[in-house]
């Protein structure tokens, strides 16, 4: 349930459901009332969060981080079904929270990878001093 391949499959499902939710929201905003643009914004954010979850599923993470990603992806899928029963403001708040947590996790992973790459490229300071003294 928290393995990378399973998370990737559910991330694809979350992307598809987010696109469907976005299309439904756009249709409702055009045909019913322009104030329903909050649904469009919410589904746009959830689509972005789904895409970040998909990208994170290809990272080499600890089991705990995979679990965090998976839970957020499952919440996005659950949000699709709750969309029909819950108010727009709650959906917007939920989408912002999910996007922020996934984005924060991705940013931390990207920073960690970048830092390790820089450290592996830079020579050790001790060997620099040794080379200068010789």
N, CA, C and O atoms as a GROMACS GRO file, in nm:
protein
  536
    1UNK      N    1   0.081  -0.119   0.000
    1UNK     CA    2   0.000   0.000   0.000
    1UNK      C    3   0.086   0.127   0.000
    1UNK      O    4   0.044   0.232  -0.048
    2UNK      N    5   0.208   0.114   0.055
    2UNK     CA    6   0.297   0.229   0.060
    2UNK      C    7   0.424   0.206  -0.021
    2UNK      O    8   0.527   0.268   0.005
    3UNK      N    9   0.417   0.116  -0.118
    3UNK     CA   10   0.532   0.090  -0.204
    3UNK      C   11   0.532   0.188  -0.322
    3UNK      O   12   0.426   0.233  -0.365
    4UNK      N   13   0.651   0.221  -0.372
    4UNK     CA   14   0.659   0.322  -0.479
    4UNK      C   15   0.573   0.293  -0.602
    4UNK      O   16   0.511   0.384  -0.658
    5UNK      N   17   0.568   0.168  -0.646
    5UNK     CA   18   0.488   0.134  -0.765
    5UNK      C   19   0.339   0.153  -0.740
    5UNK      O   20   0.266   0.200  -0.828
    6UNK      N   21   0.295   0.117  -0.622
    6UNK     CA   22   0.154   0.134  -0.588
    6UNK      C   23   0.121   0.283  -0.576
    6UNK      O   24   0.016   0.328  -0.621
    7UNK      N   25   0.211   0.358  -0.513
    7UNK     CA   26   0.190   0.502  -0.500
    7UNK      C   27   0.185   0.567  -0.638
    7UNK      O   28   0.103   0.655  -0.662
    8UNK      N   29   0.273   0.523  -0.728
    8UNK     CA   30   0.274   0.578  -0.864
    8UNK      C   31   0.142   0.549  -0.935
    8UNK      O   32   0.088   0.636  -1.003
    9UNK      N   33   0.090   0.429  -0.921
    9UNK     CA   34  -0.038   0.394  -0.985
    9UNK      C   35  -0.153   0.479  -0.929
    9UNK      O   36  -0.236   0.530  -1.004
   10UNK      N   37  -0.155   0.493  -0.798
   10UNK     CA   38  -0.260   0.577  -0.738
   10UNK      C   39  -0.240   0.724  -0.771
   10UNK      O   40  -0.338   0.800  -0.779
   11UNK      N   41  -0.115   0.766  -0.791
   11UNK     CA   42  -0.090   0.904  -0.832
   11UNK      C   43  -0.147   0.931  -0.970
   11UNK      O   44  -0.203   1.038  -0.996
   12UNK      N   45  -0.132   0.835  -1.060
   12UNK     CA   46  -0.189   0.849  -1.194
   12UNK      C   47  -0.341   0.856  -1.184
   12UNK      O   48  -0.405   0.937  -1.251
   13UNK      N   49  -0.399   0.772  -1.098
   13UNK     CA   50  -0.545   0.777  -1.077
   13UNK      C   51  -0.586   0.912  -1.019
   13UNK      O   52  -0.690   0.967  -1.056
   14UNK      N   53  -0.505   0.967  -0.927
   14UNK     CA   54  -0.536   1.097  -0.868
   14UNK      C   55  -0.527   1.208  -0.973
   14UNK      O   56  -0.608   1.301  -0.972
   15UNK      N   57  -0.430   1.198  -1.063
   15UNK     CA   58  -0.419   1.297  -1.171
   15UNK      C   59  -0.542   1.291  -1.260
   15UNK      O   60  -0.599   1.395  -1.295
   16UNK      N   61  -0.584   1.171  -1.296
   16UNK     CA   62  -0.701   1.154  -1.383
   16UNK      C   63  -0.827   1.207  -1.314
   16UNK      O   64  -0.906   1.278  -1.375
   17UNK      N   65  -0.845   1.171  -1.186
   17UNK     CA   66  -0.963   1.220  -1.114
   17UNK      C   67  -0.958   1.371  -1.095
   17UNK      O   68  -1.062   1.436  -1.097
   18UNK      N   69  -0.839   1.427  -1.076
   18UNK     CA   70  -0.827   1.572  -1.064
   18UNK      C   71  -0.863   1.642  -1.194
   18UNK      O   72  -0.926   1.748  -1.193
   19UNK      N   73  -0.824   1.583  -1.306
   19UNK     CA   74  -0.861   1.641  -1.436
   19UNK      C   75  -1.012   1.634  -1.456
   19UNK      O   76  -1.073   1.729  -1.504
   20UNK      N   77  -1.073   1.521  -1.418
   20UNK     CA   78  -1.218   1.509  -1.428
   20UNK      C   79  -1.287   1.611  -1.338
   20UNK      O   80  -1.382   1.677  -1.380
   21UNK      N   81  -1.239   1.625  -1.213
   21UNK     CA   82  -1.295   1.725  -1.123
   21UNK      C   83  -1.278   1.866  -1.175
   21UNK      O   84  -1.367   1.950  -1.161
   22UNK      N   85  -1.163   1.893  -1.237
   22UNK     CA   86  -1.139   2.024  -1.296
   22UNK      C   87  -1.236   2.051  -1.412
   22UNK      O   88  -1.290   2.161  -1.423
   23UNK      N   89  -1.257   1.952  -1.496
   23UNK     CA   90  -1.350   1.969  -1.608
   23UNK      C   91  -1.494   1.989  -1.560
   23UNK      O   92  -1.567   2.071  -1.614
   24UNK      N   93  -1.533   1.914  -1.458
   24UNK     CA   94  -1.668   1.931  -1.402
   24UNK      C   95  -1.683   2.071  -1.343
   24UNK      O   96  -1.785   2.136  -1.362
   25UNK      N   97  -1.579   2.117  -1.272
   25UNK     CA   98  -1.584   2.251  -1.211
   25UNK      C   99  -1.589   2.360  -1.316
   25UNK      O  100  -1.662   2.458  -1.301
   26UNK      N  101  -1.512   2.345  -1.422
   26UNK     CA  102  -1.514   2.445  -1.531
   26UNK      C  103  -1.653   2.448  -1.595
   26UNK      O  104  -1.707   2.556  -1.621
   27UNK      N  105  -1.709   2.332  -1.619
   27UNK     CA  106  -1.842   2.325  -1.678
   27UNK      C  107  -1.946   2.391  -1.588
   27UNK      O  108  -2.030   2.467  -1.636
   28UNK      N  109  -1.940   2.363  -1.459
   28UNK     CA  110  -2.035   2.425  -1.365
   28UNK      C  111  -2.014   2.575  -1.354
   28UNK      O  112  -2.110   2.651  -1.344
   29UNK      N  113  -1.889   2.619  -1.357
   29UNK     CA  114  -1.861   2.762  -1.346
   29UNK      C  115  -1.912   2.836  -1.469
   29UNK      O  116  -1.960   2.949  -1.459
   30UNK      N  117  -1.903   2.774  -1.585
   30UNK     CA  118  -1.949   2.839  -1.708
   30UNK      C  119  -2.101   2.838  -1.717
   30UNK      O  120  -2.162   2.940  -1.749
   31UNK      N  121  -2.162   2.723  -1.688
   31UNK     CA  122  -2.307   2.709  -1.709
   31UNK      C  123  -2.390   2.758  -1.592
   31UNK      O  124  -2.498   2.815  -1.614
   32UNK      N  125  -2.345   2.739  -1.470
   32UNK     CA  126  -2.429   2.770  -1.354
   32UNK      C  127  -2.399   2.910  -1.299
   32UNK      O  128  -2.484   2.999  -1.306
   33UNK      N  129  -2.280   2.928  -1.246
   33UNK     CA  130  -2.249   3.056  -1.183
   33UNK      C  131  -2.098   3.075  -1.180
   33UNK      O  132  -2.023   2.980  -1.157
   34UNK      N  133  -2.055   3.196  -1.202
   34UNK     CA  134  -1.912   3.227  -1.207
   34UNK      C  135  -1.845   3.216  -1.070
   34UNK      O  136  -1.723   3.202  -1.062
   35UNK      N  137  -1.924   3.221  -0.962
   35UNK     CA  138  -1.865   3.209  -0.829
   35UNK      C  139  -1.814   3.067  -0.801
   35UNK      O  140  -1.745   3.044  -0.701
   36UNK      N  141  -1.846   2.975  -0.887
   36UNK     CA  142  -1.798   2.838  -0.870
   36UNK      C  143  -1.653   2.822  -0.918
   36UNK      O  144  -1.603   2.710  -0.930
   37UNK      N  145  -1.586   2.935  -0.945
   37UNK     CA  146  -1.447   2.928  -0.988
   37UNK      C  147  -1.357   2.874  -0.876
   37UNK      O  148  -1.246   2.828  -0.903
   38UNK      N  149  -1.404   2.878  -0.750
   38UNK     CA  150  -1.327   2.821  -0.638
   38UNK      C  151  -1.305   2.671  -0.660
   38UNK      O  152  -1.199   2.618  -0.625
   39UNK      N  153  -1.402   2.604  -0.716
   39UNK     CA  154  -1.386   2.462  -0.748
   39UNK      C  155  -1.280   2.442  -0.854
   39UNK      O  156  -1.202   2.347  -0.848
   40UNK      N  157  -1.277   2.532  -0.952
   40UNK     CA  158  -1.176   2.524  -1.057
   40UNK      C  159  -1.037   2.542  -0.995
   40UNK      O  160  -0.944   2.468  -1.026
   41UNK      N  161  -1.025   2.641  -0.909
   41UNK     CA  162  -0.898   2.666  -0.842
   41UNK      C  163  -0.858   2.548  -0.754
   41UNK      O  164  -0.742   2.508  -0.753
   42UNK      N  165  -0.952   2.494  -0.680
   42UNK     CA  166  -0.924   2.380  -0.592
   42UNK      C  167  -0.875   2.260  -0.672
   42UNK      O  168  -0.777   2.196  -0.634
   43UNK      N  169  -0.943   2.230  -0.782
   43UNK     CA  170  -0.903   2.115  -0.862
   43UNK      C  171  -0.772   2.139  -0.936
   43UNK      O  172  -0.697   2.045  -0.962
   44UNK      N  173  -0.744   2.263  -0.969
   44UNK     CA  174  -0.614   2.294  -1.026
   44UNK      C  175  -0.502   2.268  -0.926
   44UNK      O  176  -0.398   2.213  -0.961
   45UNK      N  177  -0.524   2.307  -0.800
   45UNK     CA  178  -0.425   2.281  -0.696
   45UNK      C  179  -0.411   2.132  -0.668
   45UNK      O  180  -0.300   2.082  -0.647
   46UNK      N  181  -0.523   2.060  -0.667
   46UNK     CA  182  -0.516   1.915  -0.645
   46UNK      C  183  -0.447   1.843  -0.761
   46UNK      O  184  -0.378   1.744  -0.740
   47UNK      N  185  -0.467   1.894  -0.882
   47UNK     CA  186  -0.397   1.837  -0.997
   47UNK      C  187  -0.247   1.857  -0.982
   47UNK      O  188  -0.168   1.766  -1.008
   48UNK      N  189  -0.208   1.976  -0.940
   48UNK     CA  190  -0.067   2.005  -0.916
   48UNK      C  191  -0.011   1.915  -0.806
   48UNK      O  192   0.099   1.861  -0.820
   49UNK      N  193  -0.085   1.898  -0.697
   49UNK     CA  194  -0.042   1.811  -0.587
   49UNK      C  195  -0.031   1.666  -0.634
   49UNK      O  196   0.061   1.595  -0.592
   50UNK      N  197  -0.122   1.622  -0.719
   50UNK     CA  198  -0.116   1.485  -0.771
   50UNK      C  199   0.009   1.466  -0.854
   50UNK      O  200   0.074   1.362  -0.847
   51UNK      N  201   0.043   1.566  -0.934
   51UNK     CA  202   0.162   1.557  -1.018
   51UNK      C  203   0.288   1.552  -0.930
   51UNK      O  204   0.381   1.477  -0.960
   52UNK      N  205   0.292   1.633  -0.825
   52UNK     CA  206   0.406   1.629  -0.734
   52UNK      C  207   0.415   1.492  -0.666
   52UNK      O  208   0.525   1.439  -0.649
   53UNK      N  209   0.301   1.436  -0.626
   53UNK     CA  210   0.299   1.302  -0.569
   53UNK      C  211   0.351   1.198  -0.666
   53UNK      O  212   0.422   1.105  -0.626
   54UNK      N  213   0.316   1.213  -0.792
   54UNK     CA  214   0.367   1.121  -0.894
   54UNK      C  215   0.519   1.133  -0.905
   54UNK      O  216   0.589   1.032  -0.913
   55UNK      N  217   0.569   1.255  -0.906
   55UNK     CA  218   0.714   1.276  -0.914
   55UNK      C  219   0.784   1.219  -0.790
   55UNK      O  220   0.891   1.158  -0.802
   56UNK      N  221   0.725   1.239  -0.672
   56UNK     CA  222   0.785   1.188  -0.550
   56UNK      C  223   0.788   1.036  -0.546
   56UNK      O  224   0.874   0.978  -0.480
   57UNK      N  225   0.696   0.972  -0.613
   57UNK     CA  226   0.695   0.825  -0.612
   57UNK      C  227   0.815   0.767  -0.686
   57UNK      O  228   0.846   0.649  -0.669
   58UNK      N  229   0.882   0.846  -0.767
   58UNK     CA  230   1.002   0.797  -0.836
   58UNK      C  231   1.130   0.829  -0.760
   58UNK      O  232   1.238   0.784  -0.799
   59UNK      N  233   1.119   0.905  -0.650
   59UNK     CA  234   1.236   0.936  -0.569
   59UNK      C  235   1.271   0.817  -0.481
   59UNK      O  236   1.186   0.733  -0.451
   60UNK      N  237   1.396   0.810  -0.440
   60UNK     CA  238   1.437   0.708  -0.344
   60UNK      C  239   1.419   0.769  -0.205
   60UNK      O  240   1.500   0.849  -0.159
   61UNK      N  241   1.310   0.729  -0.140
   61UNK     CA  242   1.273   0.784  -0.010
   61UNK      C  243   1.274   0.674   0.096
   61UNK      O  244   1.278   0.556   0.063
   62UNK      N  245   1.272   0.716   0.220
   62UNK     CA  246   1.253   0.621   0.330
   62UNK      C  247   1.107   0.577   0.330
   62UNK      O  248   1.021   0.643   0.272
   63UNK      N  249   1.080   0.466   0.396
   63UNK     CA  250   0.944   0.412   0.403
   63UNK      C  251   0.848   0.513   0.466
   63UNK      O  252   0.732   0.521   0.427
   64UNK      N  253   0.897   0.589   0.563
   64UNK     CA  254   0.812   0.688   0.629
   64UNK      C  255   0.768   0.799   0.532
   64UNK      O  256   0.654   0.845   0.538
   65UNK      N  257   0.859   0.841   0.443
   65UNK     CA  258   0.825   0.945   0.346
   65UNK      C  259   0.729   0.891   0.241
   65UNK      O  260   0.638   0.962   0.198
   66UNK      N  261   0.749   0.765   0.199
   66UNK     CA  262   0.655   0.704   0.105
   66UNK      C  263   0.515   0.699   0.166
   66UNK      O  264   0.415   0.720   0.097
   67UNK      N  265   0.509   0.671   0.295
   67UNK     CA  266   0.380   0.666   0.363
   67UNK      C  267   0.313   0.803   0.362
   67UNK      O  268   0.193   0.812   0.340
   68UNK      N  269   0.391   0.910   0.386
   68UNK     CA  270   0.336   1.046   0.383
   68UNK      C  271   0.281   1.080   0.246
   68UNK      O  272   0.172   1.135   0.233
   69UNK      N  273   0.357   1.046   0.142
   69UNK     CA  274   0.312   1.073   0.005
   69UNK      C  275   0.186   0.995  -0.026
   69UNK      O  276   0.090   1.049  -0.081
   70UNK      N  277   0.185   0.867   0.011
   70UNK     CA  278   0.070   0.782  -0.019
   70UNK      C  279  -0.057   0.833   0.049
   70UNK      O  280  -0.164   0.835  -0.011
   71UNK      N  281  -0.045   0.874   0.174
   71UNK     CA  282  -0.163   0.923   0.246
   71UNK      C  283  -0.220   1.046   0.176
   71UNK      O  284  -0.342   1.058   0.163
   72UNK      N  285  -0.133   1.136   0.130
   72UNK     CA  286  -0.182   1.256   0.061
   72UNK      C  287  -0.246   1.222  -0.072
   72UNK      O  288  -0.347   1.282  -0.110
   73UNK      N  289  -0.190   1.126  -0.142
   73UNK     CA  290  -0.249   1.083  -0.270
   73UNK      C  291  -0.386   1.021  -0.246
   73UNK      O  292  -0.481   1.048  -0.320
   74UNK      N  293  -0.397   0.938  -0.143
   74UNK     CA  294  -0.527   0.878  -0.111
   74UNK      C  295  -0.628   0.984  -0.070
   74UNK      O  296  -0.747   0.972  -0.100
   75UNK      N  297  -0.582   1.089  -0.002
   75UNK     CA  298  -0.672   1.199   0.034
   75UNK      C  299  -0.720   1.275  -0.090
   75UNK      O  300  -0.834   1.320  -0.094
   76UNK      N  301  -0.634   1.289  -0.190
   76UNK     CA  302  -0.675   1.355  -0.315
   76UNK      C  303  -0.784   1.272  -0.384
   76UNK      O  304  -0.882   1.327  -0.434
   77UNK      N  305  -0.765   1.141  -0.386
   77UNK     CA  306  -0.867   1.054  -0.445
   77UNK      C  307  -0.997   1.063  -0.365
   77UNK      O  308  -1.105   1.068  -0.423
   78UNK      N  309  -0.985   1.065  -0.232
   78UNK     CA  310  -1.104   1.081  -0.149
   78UNK      C  311  -1.171   1.216  -0.170
   78UNK      O  312  -1.293   1.227  -0.161
   79UNK      N  313  -1.091   1.320  -0.197
   79UNK     CA  314  -1.146   1.454  -0.221
   79UNK      C  315  -1.234   1.456  -0.345
   79UNK      O  316  -1.330   1.532  -0.352
   80UNK      N  317  -1.200   1.371  -0.442
   80UNK     CA  318  -1.283   1.366  -0.563
   80UNK      C  319  -1.425   1.323  -0.528
   80UNK      O  320  -1.522   1.380  -0.578
   81UNK      N  321  -1.436   1.222  -0.444
   81UNK     CA  322  -1.568   1.173  -0.407
   81UNK      C  323  -1.640   1.268  -0.310
   81UNK      O  324  -1.762   1.279  -0.312
   82UNK      N  325  -1.562   1.336  -0.224
   82UNK     CA  326  -1.622   1.433  -0.132
   82UNK      C  327  -1.662   1.562  -0.202
   82UNK      O  328  -1.743   1.638  -0.149
   83UNK      N  329  -1.607   1.586  -0.318
   83UNK     CA  330  -1.634   1.709  -0.394
   83UNK      C  331  -1.784   1.728  -0.418
   83UNK      O  332  -1.833   1.841  -0.420
   84UNK      N  333  -1.855   1.618  -0.434
   84UNK     CA  334  -1.997   1.627  -0.464
   84UNK      C  335  -2.082   1.655  -0.340
   84UNK      O  336  -2.199   1.692  -0.352
   85UNK      N  337  -2.023   1.639  -0.220
   85UNK     CA  338  -2.101   1.652  -0.098
   85UNK      C  339  -2.054   1.764  -0.006
   85UNK      O  340  -2.129   1.806   0.083
   86UNK      N  341  -1.933   1.814  -0.025
   86UNK     CA  342  -1.873   1.910   0.066
   86UNK      C  343  -1.868   2.047   0.000
   86UNK      O  344  -1.859   2.057  -0.123
   87UNK      N  345  -1.875   2.151   0.080
   87UNK     CA  346  -1.871   2.287   0.028
   87UNK      C  347  -1.740   2.322  -0.040
   87UNK      O  348  -1.638   2.256  -0.019
   88UNK      N  349  -1.744   2.427  -0.120
   88UNK     CA  350  -1.627   2.467  -0.198
   88UNK      C  351  -1.514   2.521  -0.111
   88UNK      O  352  -1.397   2.499  -0.143
   89UNK      N  353  -1.545   2.589  -0.004
   89UNK     CA  354  -1.441   2.646   0.080
   89UNK      C  355  -1.358   2.538   0.147
   89UNK      O  356  -1.236   2.550   0.157
   90UNK      N  357  -1.424   2.432   0.193
   90UNK     CA  358  -1.352   2.321   0.255
   90UNK      C  359  -1.263   2.253   0.151
   90UNK      O  360  -1.151   2.213   0.182
   91UNK      N  361  -1.312   2.239   0.030
   91UNK     CA  362  -1.233   2.180  -0.078
   91UNK      C  363  -1.110   2.263  -0.110
   91UNK      O  364  -1.003   2.209  -0.137
   92UNK      N  365  -1.125   2.394  -0.107
   92UNK     CA  366  -1.013   2.482  -0.134
   92UNK      C  367  -0.908   2.470  -0.024
   92UNK      O  368  -0.789   2.461  -0.053
   93UNK      N  369  -0.953   2.471   0.100
   93UNK     CA  370  -0.860   2.460   0.213
   93UNK      C  371  -0.788   2.325   0.208
   93UNK      O  372  -0.667   2.319   0.229
   94UNK      N  373  -0.862   2.218   0.180
   94UNK     CA  374  -0.802   2.086   0.169
   94UNK      C  375  -0.698   2.082   0.057
   94UNK      O  376  -0.591   2.025   0.075
   95UNK      N  377  -0.729   2.142  -0.056
   95UNK     CA  378  -0.635   2.139  -0.169
   95UNK      C  379  -0.508   2.217  -0.137
   95UNK      O  380  -0.399   2.175  -0.176
   96UNK      N  381  -0.521   2.329  -0.068
   96UNK     CA  382  -0.403   2.408  -0.031
   96UNK      C  383  -0.316   2.330   0.067
   96UNK      O  384  -0.193   2.330   0.054
   97UNK      N  385  -0.378   2.265   0.165
   97UNK     CA  386  -0.303   2.189   0.264
   97UNK      C  387  -0.230   2.072   0.198
   97UNK      O  388  -0.112   2.050   0.224
   98UNK      N  389  -0.300   1.996   0.112
   98UNK     CA  390  -0.236   1.883   0.046
   98UNK      C  391  -0.122   1.927  -0.045
   98UNK      O  392  -0.016   1.864  -0.047
   99UNK      N  393  -0.144   2.034  -0.120
   99UNK     CA  394  -0.039   2.085  -0.208
   99UNK      C  395   0.081   2.131  -0.127
   99UNK      O  396   0.196   2.102  -0.163
  100UNK      N  397   0.057   2.203  -0.019
  100UNK     CA  398   0.168   2.254   0.062
  100UNK      C  399   0.251   2.142   0.123
  100UNK      O  400   0.374   2.151   0.125
  101UNK      N  401   0.186   2.038   0.173
  101UNK     CA  402   0.263   1.930   0.235
  101UNK      C  403   0.342   1.851   0.132
  101UNK      O  404   0.458   1.817   0.156
  102UNK      N  405   0.282   1.821   0.017
  102UNK     CA  406   0.356   1.749  -0.086
  102UNK      C  407   0.468   1.834  -0.146
  102UNK      O  408   0.577   1.783  -0.173
  103UNK      N  409   0.441   1.961  -0.165
  103UNK     CA  410   0.543   2.050  -0.219
  103UNK      C  411   0.660   2.064  -0.121
  103UNK      O  412   0.776   2.064  -0.161
  104UNK      N  413   0.629   2.075   0.008
  104UNK     CA  414   0.734   2.084   0.109
  104UNK      C  415   0.820   1.959   0.112
  104UNK      O  416   0.942   1.968   0.124
  105UNK      N  417   0.757   1.842   0.103
  105UNK     CA  418   0.832   1.717   0.102
  105UNK      C  419   0.920   1.708  -0.022
  105UNK      O  420   1.036   1.666  -0.013
  106UNK      N  421   0.867   1.747  -0.137
  106UNK     CA  422   0.946   1.744  -0.260
  106UNK      C  423   1.062   1.841  -0.252
  106UNK      O  424   1.173   1.809  -0.294
  107UNK      N  425   1.038   1.959  -0.199
  107UNK     CA  426   1.144   2.059  -0.187
  107UNK      C  427   1.254   2.010  -0.094
  107UNK      O  428   1.372   2.030  -0.122
  108UNK      N  429   1.218   1.946   0.017
  108UNK     CA  430   1.317   1.892   0.108
  108UNK      C  431   1.400   1.783   0.041
  108UNK      O  432   1.522   1.778   0.058
  109UNK      N  433   1.335   1.696  -0.035
  109UNK     CA  434   1.407   1.590  -0.105
  109UNK      C  435   1.499   1.648  -0.212
  109UNK      O  436   1.613   1.605  -0.226
  110UNK      N  437   1.451   1.746  -0.287
  110UNK     CA  438   1.534   1.809  -0.390
  110UNK      C  439   1.654   1.880  -0.328
  110UNK      O  440   1.764   1.871  -0.381
  111UNK      N  441   1.634   1.949  -0.216
  111UNK     CA  442   1.745   2.016  -0.147
  111UNK      C  443   1.847   1.916  -0.097
  111UNK      O  444   1.967   1.939  -0.106
  112UNK      N  445   1.798   1.804  -0.043
  112UNK     CA  446   1.887   1.701   0.009
  112UNK      C  447   1.970   1.641  -0.104
  112UNK      O  448   2.091   1.622  -0.088
  113UNK      N  449   1.907   1.611  -0.215
  113UNK     CA  450   1.980   1.554  -0.329
  113UNK      C  451   2.081   1.654  -0.382
  113UNK      O  452   2.196   1.618  -0.410
  114UNK      N  453   2.041   1.780  -0.395
  114UNK     CA  454   2.131   1.883  -0.444
  114UNK      C  455   2.250   1.901  -0.351
  114UNK      O  456   2.363   1.917  -0.398
  115UNK      N  457   2.227   1.899  -0.221
  115UNK     CA  458   2.334   1.916  -0.124
  115UNK      C  459   2.431   1.800  -0.131
  115UNK      O  460   2.552   1.820  -0.124
  116UNK      N  461   2.380   1.677  -0.145
  116UNK     CA  462   2.468   1.561  -0.153
  116UNK      C  463   2.548   1.560  -0.282
  116UNK      O  464   2.663   1.516  -0.282
  117UNK      N  465   2.490   1.608  -0.390
  117UNK     CA  466   2.563   1.615  -0.517
  117UNK      C  467   2.676   1.716  -0.506
  117UNK      O  468   2.787   1.690  -0.551
  118UNK      N  469   2.648   1.832  -0.447
  118UNK     CA  470   2.751   1.935  -0.430
  118UNK      C  471   2.862   1.884  -0.339
  118UNK      O  472   2.979   1.906  -0.368
  119UNK      N  473   2.827   1.816  -0.230
  119UNK     CA  474   2.928   1.764  -0.138
  119UNK      C  475   3.013   1.658  -0.205
  119UNK      O  476   3.132   1.648  -0.175
  120UNK      N  477   2.956   1.577  -0.293
  120UNK     CA  478   3.034   1.473  -0.358
  120UNK      C  479   3.124   1.531  -0.467
  120UNK      O  480   3.226   1.471  -0.501
  121UNK      N  481   3.089   1.648  -0.520
  121UNK     CA  482   3.171   1.711  -0.622
  121UNK      C  483   3.287   1.786  -0.558
  121UNK      O  484   3.399   1.782  -0.610
  122UNK      N  485   3.263   1.855  -0.447
  122UNK     CA  486   3.366   1.932  -0.380
  122UNK      C  487   3.465   1.838  -0.312
  122UNK      O  488   3.424   1.743  -0.245
  123UNK      N  489   3.596   1.864  -0.328
  123UNK     CA  490   3.694   1.779  -0.260
  123UNK      C  491   3.694   1.805  -0.110
  123UNK      O  492   3.647   1.909  -0.064
  124UNK      N  493   3.746   1.711  -0.036
  124UNK     CA  494   3.752   1.722   0.109
  124UNK      C  495   3.851   1.832   0.148
  124UNK      O  496   3.957   1.842   0.087
  125UNK      N  497   3.818   1.913   0.247
  125UNK     CA  498   3.904   2.023   0.288
  125UNK      C  499   4.036   1.973   0.344
  125UNK      O  500   4.139   2.037   0.326
  126UNK      N  501   4.034   1.860   0.411
  126UNK     CA  502   4.158   1.805   0.466
  126UNK      C  503   4.256   1.772   0.354
  126UNK      O  504   4.376   1.798   0.367
  127UNK      N  505   4.207   1.714   0.246
  127UNK     CA  506   4.297   1.681   0.135
  127UNK      C  507   4.346   1.809   0.066
  127UNK      O  508   4.456   1.809   0.010
  128UNK      N  509   4.266   1.918   0.067
  128UNK     CA  510   4.311   2.047   0.013
  128UNK      C  511   4.428   2.101   0.092
  128UNK      O  512   4.528   2.144   0.035
  129UNK      N  513   4.416   2.099   0.225
  129UNK     CA  514   4.524   2.150   0.310
  129UNK      C  515   4.649   2.066   0.292
  129UNK      O  516   4.760   2.120   0.291
  130UNK      N  517   4.633   1.936   0.279
  130UNK     CA  518   4.746   1.845   0.259
  130UNK      C  519   4.816   1.875   0.128
  130UNK      O  520   4.939   1.872   0.120
  131UNK      N  521   4.738   1.902   0.023
  131UNK     CA  522   4.796   1.933  -0.107
  131UNK      C  523   4.869   2.067  -0.104
  131UNK      O  524   4.972   2.082  -0.171
  132UNK      N  525   4.819   2.162  -0.028
  132UNK     CA  526   4.882   2.295  -0.019
  132UNK      C  527   5.012   2.285   0.060
  132UNK      O  528   5.111   2.349   0.023
  133UNK      N  529   5.013   2.206   0.167
  133UNK     CA  530   5.133   2.192   0.250
  133UNK      C  531   5.243   2.116   0.180
  133UNK      O  532   5.360   2.137   0.213
  134UNK      N  533   5.212   2.031   0.087
  134UNK     CA  534   5.315   1.952   0.017
  134UNK      C  535   5.362   2.026  -0.100
  134UNK      O  536   5.448   1.978  -0.173
   0.00000   0.00000   0.00000
